[in-house]
Amino acid sequence: MRLLKPVGNTLANKLPPDEPAVHNEATIIDALSVLSGADTVEFKLTVPDSDRYSAIKALDLDVLDAELRQVIFFDTPDLKLNRRGVVLRARRIRKGGDTVVKLRPLVPAEVPAKLRRSNSFNIEVDVMPGSLVCSGSLKGKVGNSMVKDVVSGEGPVRSLFLSEQRALYREHAPHGLDMDSLKPFGPINIAKLKLAPKALKGRAIVAELWFYPDGSRILELSTKCLRDEAFQALAETRAFITGRGIRVTGEQETKTHRALEYFSRIYREKRRAA
């Protein structure tokens, strides 16, 4: 049974590009009506680079409180996995690393029952100004040293992923694309901070600042909730963000997309030079 649908179906609806709301009610209604099988909803906002400093100041973010992380994606130089809707990612975190095989966009009703019952599998609706997409993620744990070895070329990519994850990869990756042939896209250093504003009544806002090797950065604000809490989370998060003078109408770019495009270009340039 196919899990993936072509980009452009109702699970990846686009709102008008000048949509003023950070996460408007129409977007949430669309998400809830179409993605009734999702487990969670995550609201995301990319802060324009010109507003990054003012946003950090408005949210009173302290770099000394940040948790440092490293993220590595795996793909081919021409992004064959990404074009198929498959994302492979590993993370190094102080408390221990993890991995994920992500499929997007995804139709919840077409997910096999065995996969749906897995405690390691989660279906989520990602909502950004102007767009929404449903994805499914199969997660696993891994040691930080193992991730470091693979990135340095001292271990096979498949060693980072559980058998269940490798099986999902084989089912949805391009035919004949061996996992060990993928290139590491990273590491990318990240500073993560978690806020718990009183106005959000216990719901946390996560701020992630991604530092790309070319010196560029992305600041993303996000909050996650259960599907049935989406309306409340929308209203509270929108009020909190706009109340601190943070613009919500800037151009949006996902962290993953920026990373894949950057490293894809680097690998292609190296290939041409060789």
Backbone bond lengths (Angstrom), bond angles and torsions (degrees), N, CA, C in turn:
res aa  C-N    CA-C-N  psi(-1)  N-CA   C-N-CA  omega(-1)  CA-C   N-CA-C  phi
1 M - - - 1.460 - - 1.518 110.39 -
2 R 1.337 116.30 132.09 1.457 120.24 -178.88 1.519 111.24 -76.21
3 L 1.325 115.52 135.81 1.455 120.70 176.33 1.520 111.41 -95.92
4 L 1.317 116.37 -30.11 1.461 119.89 -170.99 1.512 111.74 -96.86
5 K 1.314 114.69 144.73 1.447 122.55 172.95 1.527 108.82 -120.14
6 P 1.308 117.65 154.54 1.465 119.27 -179.68 1.516 111.75 -61.22
7 V 1.331 116.20 144.88 1.452 120.17 174.42 1.515 108.08 -60.80
8 G 1.330 116.88 134.84 1.445 120.67 -178.79 1.516 112.10 116.13
9 N 1.337 118.06 -8.04 1.450 118.95 176.83 1.520 109.21 -79.53
10 T 1.314 116.58 -175.31 1.462 119.94 -174.61 1.509 112.68 -66.37
11 L 1.326 118.71 -13.13 1.462 120.14 179.87 1.524 111.63 -85.22
12 A 1.304 116.70 -4.07 1.465 119.74 177.04 1.524 109.38 -131.84
13 N 1.348 115.71 40.24 1.457 120.52 -178.60 1.513 111.59 -57.64
14 K 1.321 115.22 144.43 1.456 121.61 177.13 1.528 109.56 -110.65
15 L 1.316 116.04 133.99 1.447 121.28 171.53 1.522 108.09 -88.52
16 P 1.338 117.88 166.36 1.466 119.63 176.41 1.522 110.61 -54.38
17 P 1.337 118.97 141.50 1.462 121.52 -175.84 1.517 113.62 -62.69
18 D 1.348 117.65 -22.73 1.456 119.17 -179.90 1.518 112.16 -96.81
19 E 1.341 117.05 16.64 1.466 121.13 178.09 1.521 109.81 -54.31
20 P 1.353 118.72 119.81 1.454 120.76 -172.09 1.511 115.26 -78.68
21 A 1.318 118.36 -23.44 1.460 119.64 -173.99 1.511 110.94 -77.27
22 V 1.339 116.57 145.37 1.455 120.39 178.19 1.514 109.94 -65.63
23 H 1.314 116.94 -46.66 1.461 121.56 175.75 1.528 104.41 -150.33
24 N 1.339 116.79 87.44 1.449 119.21 -169.89 1.512 112.51 -79.07
25 E 1.337 114.40 165.14 1.462 120.25 -175.16 1.519 112.44 -61.61
26 A 1.344 117.23 -34.07 1.468 119.70 179.83 1.513 111.24 -61.71
27 T 1.333 116.63 -39.28 1.456 120.65 178.42 1.514 110.64 -63.29
28 I 1.320 116.79 -44.47 1.455 120.59 -178.26 1.517 111.58 -67.15
29 I 1.341 117.05 -39.72 1.465 120.00 177.75 1.518 109.61 -60.71
30 D 1.328 116.30 -44.18 1.466 120.99 178.05 1.517 110.34 -59.17
31 A 1.335 115.74 -46.81 1.460 119.77 -177.92 1.517 111.23 -62.15
32 L 1.324 116.48 -45.80 1.464 119.51 -175.27 1.518 112.42 -71.23
33 S 1.326 116.66 -33.48 1.461 118.95 -178.07 1.522 111.74 -76.11
34 V 1.331 116.77 -36.07 1.468 120.43 -176.59 1.519 111.69 -88.00
35 L 1.328 116.44 -35.18 1.456 120.15 -172.71 1.526 111.28 -108.07
36 S 1.298 116.01 53.39 1.461 120.05 -176.97 1.520 112.53 -66.03
37 G 1.328 116.67 -16.69 1.458 119.39 -179.42 1.511 114.27 -91.91
38 A 1.333 117.50 3.28 1.462 120.11 -178.42 1.521 111.53 -74.78
39 D 1.329 115.92 154.30 1.464 121.33 177.98 1.521 111.85 -90.41
40 T 1.331 116.56 -43.49 1.456 121.01 -174.46 1.521 110.81 -136.99
41 V 1.328 114.83 162.66 1.459 122.99 174.33 1.518 107.18 -125.43
42 E 1.340 116.81 133.75 1.455 120.72 177.26 1.523 109.63 -123.28
43 F 1.329 115.19 123.26 1.458 121.32 177.10 1.515 108.41 -92.38
44 K 1.342 117.08 131.82 1.454 121.45 -176.98 1.529 110.16 -130.37
45 L 1.311 115.24 143.26 1.448 121.36 177.05 1.516 109.14 -139.02
46 T 1.335 116.43 123.30 1.454 121.33 174.14 1.522 108.29 -90.35
47 V 1.316 116.42 122.52 1.463 121.34 179.81 1.524 109.06 -81.44
48 P 1.348 118.93 128.32 1.469 121.00 177.71 1.520 110.88 -53.55
49 D 1.331 115.42 143.48 1.456 119.81 -176.20 1.526 111.80 -57.50
50 S 1.335 116.14 -35.03 1.460 120.08 -179.88 1.525 112.23 -67.51
51 D 1.334 116.76 -20.22 1.467 121.11 -177.57 1.523 112.78 -104.05
52 R 1.336 116.89 3.31 1.460 119.10 -172.73 1.527 112.11 -60.82
53 Y 1.317 117.37 -46.77 1.468 119.99 -177.50 1.519 111.27 -63.82
54 S 1.345 116.43 -45.07 1.463 119.63 -178.72 1.526 111.44 -65.64
55 A 1.345 117.04 -33.54 1.462 120.39 178.26 1.523 110.85 -68.79
56 I 1.333 116.58 -42.66 1.461 120.71 177.93 1.527 110.47 -60.70
57 K 1.333 115.98 -40.71 1.457 120.60 179.20 1.524 111.04 -68.70
58 A 1.336 117.12 -42.07 1.462 121.12 -178.75 1.521 111.87 -64.55
59 L 1.324 116.65 -33.43 1.465 120.79 -179.17 1.527 112.24 -90.41
60 D 1.346 116.03 -2.80 1.468 122.09 179.13 1.529 110.88 56.59
61 L 1.346 115.46 47.46 1.454 120.71 179.59 1.522 110.00 -81.49
62 D 1.311 116.75 132.08 1.463 122.72 -179.65 1.520 108.48 -114.33
63 V 1.333 116.35 119.73 1.458 120.49 -176.74 1.527 111.74 -60.27
64 L 1.340 117.37 -26.35 1.462 119.90 -179.89 1.529 112.18 -69.85
65 D 1.314 116.71 -15.84 1.468 120.47 177.75 1.526 112.30 -91.99
66 A 1.319 116.94 -2.26 1.461 120.73 -172.45 1.521 112.09 -77.14
67 E 1.325 114.57 147.74 1.460 122.26 171.48 1.525 107.19 -97.14
68 L 1.321 116.84 124.93 1.449 121.01 -178.86 1.529 110.54 -86.96
69 R 1.322 115.65 138.13 1.456 121.83 -179.10 1.517 109.90 -138.98
70 Q 1.321 115.12 164.45 1.459 121.56 170.12 1.514 108.48 -130.79
71 V 1.326 116.03 138.11 1.464 122.66 179.38 1.521 109.14 -121.55
72 I 1.323 115.50 138.54 1.459 122.28 175.99 1.524 108.34 -132.34
73 F 1.325 116.34 128.87 1.457 121.40 172.92 1.526 108.51 -102.22
74 F 1.325 116.33 161.54 1.463 121.41 177.99 1.524 108.71 -129.73
75 D 1.328 115.46 128.49 1.469 120.17 179.82 1.519 107.95 -162.93
76 T 1.307 116.61 -177.85 1.458 121.89 173.63 1.525 108.16 -93.62
77 P 1.347 118.15 159.71 1.463 119.81 179.72 1.524 113.53 -55.40
78 D 1.343 117.62 -30.40 1.461 120.05 179.05 1.534 112.25 -98.64
79 L 1.327 116.79 15.33 1.479 123.12 171.01 1.537 113.12 60.18
80 K 1.326 115.97 45.99 1.462 119.15 178.71 1.524 112.05 -63.06
81 L 1.330 117.07 -38.93 1.462 119.61 179.52 1.521 110.93 -65.68
82 N 1.306 115.69 -47.21 1.459 119.85 -178.14 1.525 111.02 -59.58
83 R 1.330 116.51 -40.73 1.467 119.67 179.37 1.520 111.58 -66.16
84 R 1.311 117.48 -26.57 1.463 121.58 178.72 1.541 111.01 -84.07
85 G 1.328 117.41 -10.06 1.462 119.92 -178.77 1.508 113.30 89.33
86 V 1.339 117.35 23.64 1.462 122.57 179.91 1.525 108.76 -117.21
87 V 1.333 115.96 132.38 1.463 121.42 177.89 1.525 108.50 -124.72
88 L 1.334 116.78 127.37 1.470 122.71 173.54 1.521 107.99 -110.99
89 R 1.325 116.22 129.32 1.461 120.09 -176.94 1.522 110.10 -142.33
90 A 1.328 115.32 142.99 1.467 122.04 171.69 1.520 107.70 -126.08
91 R 1.338 116.29 147.89 1.464 120.76 178.67 1.517 109.96 -130.87
92 R 1.318 114.65 143.74 1.452 121.74 171.44 1.529 107.42 -108.58
93 I 1.340 115.25 119.13 1.453 122.02 -177.46 1.520 107.71 -128.88
94 R 1.294 116.86 148.53 1.464 120.63 -174.85 1.530 112.22 -54.04
95 K 1.315 117.70 -38.74 1.462 121.07 -177.88 1.530 113.04 -83.89
96 G 1.333 117.32 -2.17 1.460 120.67 -179.59 1.511 111.48 131.03
97 G 1.338 116.34 142.65 1.454 120.04 -174.35 1.516 114.21 -81.20
98 D 1.331 114.98 171.56 1.460 120.39 175.86 1.522 109.30 -149.73
99 T 1.318 115.42 167.48 1.455 122.48 178.85 1.516 109.29 -135.06
100 V 1.326 116.03 161.90 1.461 120.15 176.65 1.522 109.09 -150.38
101 V 1.326 114.56 142.68 1.454 122.62 166.17 1.520 105.46 -112.17
102 K 1.337 116.13 116.55 1.462 120.87 -174.09 1.520 109.97 -115.22
103 L 1.336 115.88 139.06 1.458 123.25 176.46 1.519 108.42 -117.06
104 R 1.353 116.22 128.30 1.461 119.08 177.11 1.526 110.32 -159.81
105 P 1.361 115.73 143.12 1.466 127.17 -5.97 1.512 111.58 -73.66
106 L 1.318 115.47 163.02 1.455 121.39 -171.69 1.523 109.66 -140.13
107 V 1.340 116.03 144.55 1.457 122.20 176.38 1.527 108.28 -102.47
108 P 1.343 119.11 108.94 1.467 120.91 -175.93 1.522 114.38 -53.69
109 A 1.327 116.96 -37.36 1.466 120.34 -176.61 1.520 112.45 -66.48
110 E 1.340 117.63 -18.30 1.458 120.77 -177.73 1.526 112.84 -98.80
111 V 1.326 117.49 4.12 1.460 120.09 178.54 1.529 109.26 -74.88
112 P 1.329 118.71 127.85 1.468 120.86 179.06 1.528 111.34 -57.28
113 A 1.322 116.23 144.33 1.464 121.37 -175.71 1.528 112.17 -58.45
114 K 1.327 117.13 -38.42 1.465 120.01 -178.77 1.524 111.10 -62.67
115 L 1.333 116.27 -43.06 1.462 120.21 178.79 1.518 110.53 -68.58
116 R 1.314 116.47 -38.93 1.469 120.82 -178.47 1.519 111.33 -64.25
117 R 1.329 117.37 -30.72 1.472 120.61 -178.35 1.528 112.38 -80.63
118 S 1.307 117.98 -12.40 1.458 120.82 -178.47 1.526 111.08 -64.95
119 N 1.315 116.69 131.76 1.458 121.06 177.86 1.527 112.24 -68.06
120 S 1.329 116.39 -15.53 1.464 120.79 -178.29 1.521 112.71 -93.27
121 F 1.338 116.69 -2.29 1.463 121.37 -176.65 1.516 110.33 -107.07
122 N 1.336 116.45 133.63 1.461 121.42 -178.92 1.523 109.96 -137.03
123 I 1.336 115.61 137.34 1.462 121.71 175.80 1.524 107.72 -106.23
124 E 1.326 115.64 127.97 1.462 120.11 -174.35 1.521 111.22 -136.02
125 V 1.325 115.30 145.18 1.453 122.18 173.06 1.526 107.76 -100.02
126 D 1.327 117.22 118.60 1.464 122.18 174.45 1.518 108.43 -94.78
127 V 1.333 116.07 123.18 1.459 121.54 -178.29 1.521 109.28 -118.08
128 M 1.342 115.40 122.80 1.460 122.25 174.49 1.519 107.96 -125.52
129 P 1.318 118.20 160.24 1.464 119.14 176.36 1.516 111.20 -53.06
130 G 1.315 116.77 117.26 1.455 120.92 177.93 1.501 116.24 94.14
131 S 1.334 119.85 -6.13 1.457 118.99 -177.26 1.520 111.57 -159.59
132 L 1.318 114.82 160.95 1.457 121.51 171.57 1.519 108.12 -147.21
133 V 1.320 115.90 151.00 1.459 120.49 178.65 1.524 108.46 -150.12
134 C 1.316 116.73 144.16 1.457 122.27 177.97 1.528 108.59 -103.17
135 S 1.317 116.15 135.60 1.460 120.49 -179.94 1.524 109.95 -136.65
136 G 1.314 115.17 159.51 1.459 121.63 175.48 1.510 109.26 -124.34
137 S 1.337 116.99 132.95 1.465 121.60 -175.50 1.519 110.75 -124.71
138 L 1.329 115.55 129.48 1.456 121.87 175.24 1.526 107.30 -109.91
139 K 1.330 117.05 114.31 1.463 122.10 -170.67 1.514 112.56 -104.84
140 G 1.321 114.66 158.59 1.457 121.60 176.39 1.518 110.22 -151.89
141 K 1.321 116.66 164.44 1.461 122.83 178.52 1.525 109.78 -99.59
142 V 1.335 115.90 150.99 1.461 120.41 179.35 1.527 108.43 -156.09
143 G 1.319 116.64 152.20 1.453 120.81 178.49 1.527 112.10 -76.16
144 N 1.317 116.52 143.99 1.461 120.63 179.50 1.528 112.40 -59.72
145 S 1.317 116.12 -38.02 1.467 119.66 -179.02 1.526 111.09 -66.47
146 M 1.339 117.40 -34.01 1.462 120.10 178.03 1.524 110.91 -64.77
147 V 1.328 116.67 -41.77 1.464 120.27 178.46 1.518 110.19 -62.34
148 K 1.327 116.25 -43.08 1.470 120.89 -179.91 1.521 110.87 -61.97
149 D 1.326 116.99 -40.79 1.462 120.77 179.96 1.520 111.46 -64.27
150 V 1.327 116.53 -42.43 1.465 119.89 -179.36 1.524 110.76 -65.16
151 V 1.328 117.40 -43.08 1.461 120.74 179.82 1.525 111.28 -62.24
152 S 1.328 116.83 -35.00 1.465 120.93 -179.94 1.526 112.67 -83.95
153 G 1.330 117.32 0.97 1.451 121.32 177.17 1.507 115.15 86.23
154 E 1.325 117.28 13.11 1.461 121.44 -177.31 1.532 113.35 -99.11
155 G 1.301 117.23 8.79 1.459 120.35 178.45 1.515 110.17 -158.12
156 P 1.340 118.40 154.59 1.466 121.55 -179.80 1.525 111.54 -76.21
157 V 1.313 116.45 147.44 1.462 121.74 -179.57 1.525 110.95 -58.75
158 R 1.324 116.94 -39.05 1.467 120.33 -175.97 1.520 112.65 -61.72
159 S 1.342 117.54 -22.78 1.463 120.37 -177.89 1.524 112.26 -66.79
160 L 1.325 117.46 -16.88 1.462 121.02 -178.77 1.523 112.76 -83.92
161 F 1.331 116.88 -15.83 1.457 120.39 -170.04 1.522 111.51 -114.87
162 L 1.328 115.61 142.46 1.458 122.32 178.60 1.526 110.30 -69.74
163 S 1.318 116.70 161.74 1.460 120.80 -178.83 1.523 111.12 -59.31
164 E 1.325 117.21 -36.95 1.461 121.62 178.78 1.529 110.29 -64.44
165 Q 1.323 116.29 -38.83 1.463 120.14 178.06 1.521 111.32 -69.47
166 R 1.332 116.57 -40.02 1.464 119.74 -179.96 1.522 110.88 -65.74
167 A 1.323 116.57 -35.44 1.463 120.16 178.38 1.532 110.57 -66.18
168 L 1.332 116.96 -40.80 1.461 120.89 178.45 1.526 109.97 -65.53
169 Y 1.308 116.39 -39.02 1.469 120.75 176.91 1.527 110.46 -60.80
170 R 1.323 117.45 -49.06 1.469 120.53 -177.85 1.529 111.41 -60.26
171 E 1.324 116.30 -33.91 1.461 120.16 -177.72 1.523 112.20 -70.24
172 H 1.328 117.67 -31.28 1.466 120.15 -171.53 1.523 115.04 -117.62
173 A 1.323 118.92 -12.58 1.466 120.63 177.13 1.524 109.52 -74.03
174 P 1.334 117.94 158.68 1.468 120.34 175.24 1.523 110.79 -54.99
175 H 1.313 116.14 141.55 1.463 121.26 -176.64 1.523 110.99 -57.22
176 G 1.323 115.72 130.48 1.451 121.18 176.24 1.522 114.76 83.88
177 L 1.330 118.01 0.25 1.464 120.08 -179.81 1.526 108.96 -87.72
178 D 1.329 115.37 97.82 1.454 120.97 -178.13 1.520 110.74 -69.15
179 M 1.329 116.16 138.65 1.461 120.87 -178.22 1.527 111.63 -58.95
180 D 1.323 117.12 -35.83 1.466 119.93 -177.41 1.525 113.26 -73.32
181 S 1.331 117.23 -9.42 1.465 120.16 177.89 1.526 112.27 -87.49
182 L 1.324 117.11 -6.09 1.463 121.14 -177.67 1.530 111.01 -73.63
183 K 1.311 115.55 150.78 1.457 121.74 179.39 1.529 110.07 -96.88
184 P 1.344 117.80 144.05 1.464 120.36 175.20 1.520 110.62 -77.07
185 F 1.308 116.76 127.48 1.458 122.78 176.77 1.526 107.27 -104.48
186 G 1.320 116.17 88.51 1.445 119.76 -177.73 1.521 110.27 151.79
187 P 1.351 116.08 -168.67 1.463 125.37 8.88 1.530 113.27 -82.72
188 I 1.323 114.72 155.47 1.456 123.33 173.96 1.521 107.17 -113.10
189 N 1.324 116.86 127.15 1.460 121.16 -179.64 1.531 110.73 -84.86
190 I 1.331 114.50 140.72 1.465 120.86 -175.36 1.521 109.54 -134.79
191 A 1.334 115.49 139.57 1.460 121.64 170.41 1.527 107.23 -111.72
192 K 1.334 116.21 119.10 1.461 121.25 -176.86 1.519 110.47 -114.76
193 L 1.330 115.52 130.91 1.457 121.59 175.47 1.518 109.02 -127.85
194 K 1.302 115.97 145.69 1.456 121.56 179.18 1.519 109.34 -119.02
195 L 1.342 115.41 128.34 1.456 121.99 178.89 1.519 109.44 -108.81
196 A 1.309 116.26 148.54 1.465 121.31 176.56 1.524 108.80 -131.02
197 P 1.337 117.90 70.30 1.463 121.49 -177.42 1.537 111.76 -64.15
198 K 1.313 116.05 142.17 1.469 120.23 178.79 1.524 110.70 -60.55
199 A 1.322 116.42 -33.74 1.454 120.37 -177.58 1.524 112.46 -62.89
200 L 1.321 117.41 -22.72 1.461 120.77 -178.87 1.521 112.47 -95.86
201 K 1.316 116.78 4.41 1.464 122.28 171.26 1.533 112.38 53.78
202 G 1.309 114.42 48.94 1.461 118.98 175.71 1.510 115.26 94.89
203 R 1.329 117.81 -12.96 1.460 119.69 178.45 1.520 108.91 -80.56
204 A 1.303 117.50 130.76 1.457 121.89 -175.29 1.523 111.62 -88.30
205 I 1.317 115.09 149.12 1.458 122.41 168.64 1.526 106.90 -111.43
206 V 1.315 115.79 130.97 1.455 121.66 179.58 1.528 108.76 -104.19
207 A 1.305 115.93 130.20 1.468 121.96 174.53 1.518 108.25 -111.88
208 E 1.319 116.87 123.07 1.457 122.03 178.43 1.521 109.56 -122.30
209 L 1.323 115.94 124.81 1.457 121.81 175.64 1.522 107.80 -108.86
210 W 1.322 116.03 113.39 1.457 122.18 -178.99 1.513 109.49 -96.15
211 F 1.337 116.17 129.95 1.456 122.82 179.06 1.528 108.69 -107.55
212 Y 1.327 116.69 109.68 1.453 120.63 -179.14 1.532 110.17 -87.32
213 P 1.333 117.61 153.57 1.464 120.90 -175.30 1.523 114.39 -58.92
214 D 1.344 118.20 -23.15 1.459 120.26 -179.73 1.521 112.51 -85.06
215 G 1.336 117.34 5.14 1.457 121.28 179.03 1.513 114.19 93.71
216 S 1.326 118.64 -9.39 1.457 121.27 178.47 1.520 110.19 -77.44
217 R 1.323 115.77 161.47 1.454 121.36 -176.87 1.526 110.96 -140.90
218 I 1.316 115.96 155.19 1.459 122.26 172.22 1.523 107.99 -133.26
219 L 1.322 115.98 128.89 1.460 121.44 172.84 1.517 107.83 -106.18
220 E 1.314 116.07 120.25 1.456 121.21 179.05 1.519 110.19 -118.46
221 L 1.325 116.43 133.76 1.452 123.08 173.14 1.522 107.33 -108.07
222 S 1.322 116.89 136.98 1.458 119.49 -178.34 1.521 110.58 -149.66
223 T 1.314 115.17 157.28 1.456 121.44 171.84 1.519 107.66 -146.37
224 K 1.302 116.42 145.23 1.461 121.99 -174.16 1.529 109.61 -120.40
225 C 1.312 115.88 145.39 1.465 119.97 179.10 1.525 109.36 -152.56
226 L 1.322 115.64 169.34 1.457 120.81 172.83 1.525 108.83 -72.80
227 R 1.314 116.19 156.47 1.459 120.73 -176.61 1.527 111.94 -55.67
228 D 1.315 117.27 -41.84 1.464 120.70 -176.66 1.524 112.99 -71.06
229 E 1.321 117.92 -11.96 1.463 121.37 -179.81 1.530 111.67 -100.04
230 A 1.329 117.74 6.79 1.458 121.08 -169.46 1.527 112.89 -62.18
231 F 1.327 118.50 -43.12 1.459 120.30 -177.69 1.522 111.03 -62.29
232 Q 1.316 116.52 -46.02 1.459 120.64 179.44 1.525 111.06 -63.83
233 A 1.321 115.97 -43.71 1.459 119.58 179.70 1.520 111.09 -62.91
234 L 1.330 116.82 -39.85 1.458 121.18 178.02 1.518 111.54 -58.47
235 A 1.321 115.94 -52.32 1.458 120.26 -176.25 1.525 111.75 -63.01
236 E 1.317 116.96 -45.11 1.462 120.56 -177.14 1.525 111.55 -68.39
237 T 1.334 116.54 -42.64 1.463 120.04 -178.32 1.520 111.07 -67.62
238 R 1.307 116.39 -42.51 1.463 120.41 179.44 1.525 110.97 -61.07
239 A 1.322 116.16 -44.80 1.462 119.93 -179.85 1.528 111.31 -64.54
240 F 1.321 116.48 -39.88 1.465 120.52 -179.19 1.518 111.31 -65.01
241 I 1.336 116.58 -45.91 1.465 120.30 -175.96 1.529 111.55 -69.50
242 T 1.326 116.72 -50.25 1.460 119.38 -178.55 1.525 111.47 -67.69
243 G 1.317 117.15 -29.45 1.456 120.74 178.67 1.510 113.29 -65.81
244 R 1.319 116.85 -16.04 1.462 121.35 177.55 1.512 112.46 -104.86
245 G 1.320 114.99 15.99 1.455 120.12 173.84 1.511 115.41 74.63
246 I 1.329 117.37 17.61 1.464 120.86 -179.80 1.525 109.36 -87.28
247 R 1.330 116.35 124.89 1.463 120.97 179.91 1.525 110.72 -67.51
248 V 1.326 115.07 141.76 1.463 119.35 -178.82 1.529 111.38 -120.96
249 T 1.323 116.93 16.59 1.464 120.50 -177.17 1.522 112.52 -116.45
250 G 1.332 117.75 10.73 1.461 119.83 -179.40 1.521 112.00 -74.07
251 E 1.330 115.36 164.95 1.463 120.98 178.21 1.523 109.62 -63.18
252 Q 1.331 115.50 135.37 1.452 121.15 -176.80 1.529 110.58 -101.53
253 E 1.325 115.21 137.19 1.462 121.33 175.76 1.523 108.12 -143.21
254 T 1.324 116.77 124.92 1.453 119.13 -177.29 1.515 111.24 -74.19
255 K 1.320 115.23 151.56 1.466 121.51 -179.85 1.529 110.79 -60.94
256 T 1.339 115.48 -42.96 1.462 119.73 -178.30 1.519 111.65 -63.72
257 H 1.322 116.66 -44.98 1.465 120.49 -178.79 1.520 110.78 -60.09
258 R 1.330 117.04 -44.85 1.462 120.52 179.44 1.535 110.38 -59.97
259 A 1.333 116.53 -44.32 1.462 120.50 -178.21 1.527 111.53 -64.26
260 L 1.328 116.86 -46.51 1.460 120.18 -177.92 1.524 111.31 -63.80
261 E 1.319 116.91 -43.57 1.460 120.18 -179.40 1.529 110.94 -64.80
262 Y 1.330 116.93 -40.23 1.464 120.20 -178.84 1.529 111.22 -64.08
263 F 1.323 117.43 -52.70 1.462 119.70 -175.92 1.524 111.71 -71.58
264 S 1.316 117.39 -30.42 1.456 119.60 175.13 1.519 109.97 -61.26
265 R 1.315 116.84 -42.94 1.463 120.24 178.53 1.522 111.31 -63.96
266 I 1.335 117.15 -41.28 1.463 121.09 -179.96 1.525 110.83 -61.86
267 Y 1.340 116.86 -45.94 1.466 120.20 -179.29 1.527 111.32 -64.91
268 R 1.332 116.61 -38.23 1.463 119.24 179.48 1.522 111.06 -66.87
269 E 1.341 116.86 -39.37 1.465 120.40 178.53 1.523 111.15 -64.71
270 K 1.345 116.22 -40.40 1.463 119.55 178.38 1.519 110.85 -64.57
271 R 1.330 116.54 -38.88 1.460 120.32 179.92 1.520 111.49 -64.67
272 R 1.350 116.07 -42.38 1.462 119.69 178.79 1.533 111.27 -65.31
273 A 1.331 115.68 -38.98 1.464 119.94 -179.95 1.524 111.39 -65.79
274 A 1.339 116.41 -34.89 1.453 120.27 179.94 1.527 112.23 -72.68
